[in-house]
Amino acid sequence: TSQYYDRDTDPDMAQEGMAGLQEFMVKPERREQILKRLEKTRKRIFG
């Protein structure tokens, strides 16, 4: 179901999620920072 991620979630979350995935592909060593940023975004959007 990840192929529809950007379509099926809140646009702000989708944008941050796609940016996180792209960053991870280039710099996998930053995964903890990326996950923290995604979690912060998730809490802001979904509570």
Buried (B, 14 or more C-beta within 10 A) or exposed (E): EEEEEEEEBEEEBBEBBEBBEEBBEEEEEEEEEBEEBBEEBBEEEEE
